[in-house]
Amino acid sequence: MDTKTLLYILVTISACGGLTIPERSTQKEAKHSGILPPLPSPIWNSYAQNKVEFFQRRLKSDSKDRPSLGVSSSRGISVHPQSKLLTDTPKEKGSLAARPHDVFSNWVSRKVPDKVSHVRKVTGKSDNLSETAPESLRNLLNKLNQKLPLNPEQDSQDCSNVCPPSEDFWPCQCDPCSKVINCSAVTNLNQLQELFHTVSFPIKNYTTFMMIQYEFPSVKNQTLLTDNLFGGVSFINIVIENTLVESIAANAFAGSEGTLEEISLQYNIHLRHFPFEEMVHFTNLKTLRIAGSSLSSIPVLSRVPQLQNLYLNENKITNISPMAFADLPALEVLDIGLNQLETINAHTFYLSAKTVLVFLDHNYINSIEEEAFSKEQPTILDISHNSLPVLEETIFTPILDTVMSSDFDGYINAEENPLHCNDILWLQQYPTYYLYLFLSGPGC
């Protein structure tokens, strides 16, 4: 056995403590035996902060490695092969399934190790072996990393004649090799626009524009990003965060229509207006983040052919137009958690893309109209921490059927809603659904 293999084994044993979790052990048994440390609720609850990353790790299943064996539910739906646990809870002919809550308990026993593993990865508790290894092994790992060859492409990169003269461009800064422009030190928006319209740029295409600050210290009443802000200079990523911006003009990002892939406008707490209707021109846009702001409504978005990730969480959204997301064929993640929604109207979530992760957690939702979710059903629906008095069978069975029949590891999270046994009686007829449904209680 060579030294590198031995080192990896030692680091792995050190990080894992030499212990494994039995496949069939329950959460209670694991905690009492000391095999599985109790999962602190603050860490699990904090998954909302990293939920997209958490669920994306679980989204695609490795169907090639799974046996072809399948199980049929009482509704005639083809159940995911991993649901074979249902054979442990046989159903007598002509009667309801034997205690669906037992099925949920089996689900817990199967999923607890996965939960702990994924939460730790998200929170960084034990994912990095070099951090959990003893000091001696950590030092050795660092030495090995230092001996890795340098990236020849980075060494040979020509970084000359990329940035404007630094004395003319101050307080903005430009990194010639990464082509990142950082204007976090500008004193007001007029100064920002003047720089881009008066300074001579050797090239017109840069990777990232960055402006991350807590306020414009000189002129606090300048809160509009005006049209043609960058004077024709284009970017792949635009990051404007923690500013006092309140509104963004329709053509503020003109010049980047064919290059822009990500817009991040997080924690601009006064931002109330964003030109959603203009996103149709950004044909390569993949990610739009407007989180931690003051948006109150979402209009119908024009077609954005490449948009995969739309983050609208932590706003003040009370209204979403019907068909708002109907023309987003590449959509994968839609996050509207931590807002002020109360009612989900018909066709609000008319989705043209398959396998969409929809997050509506931490709102005030107490009513969902028929066909609120229409055309393609979500692969994951997080509607936890709301005020739903009942789970309507006609609304949730199409989503559950879609989840069960797909090749994705999806489910519905309906935890922390004021539900009672009578509100979910229909679930007792189809115990398979409990494998794909998070409920904080009751155990009917």
Secondary structure, 3 states (H helix, E strand, C coil): CCHHHHHHHHHHHHHHCCCCCCCCCCHHHHHHHCCCCCCCHHHHHHHHHHHHHHHHHHHECCHHHCCCCCEECCCCCEECHHHHHHHHCCCCCCCCCCCHHHHHHHHHHHHHHHHHHHHHHHHCCCCCHHHHCCHHHHHHHHHHHHCCCCCHHHHCCCCCCCCCCHHHHCCCEEECCCCEEECCCCCCHHHHHHHHHHCCCCCCEEEEEEEECCCCCCCCCCCEECCCCCCCCEEEEEEEECCCCCEECCCCCCCCCCCCCEEECCCCCCCCECCHHHHHHCCCCCEEECCCCCCCEECCCCCCCCCCEEECCCCCCCEECCCCCCCCCCCCEEECCCCCCCEECCCCEEECCCCCEEECCCCCCCEECCCCEEECCCCEEECCCCCCCCCCHHHHHHHHHHHHHCCECCCEECCCCCCCHHHHHHHHHCHHHHHHEECCCCCC
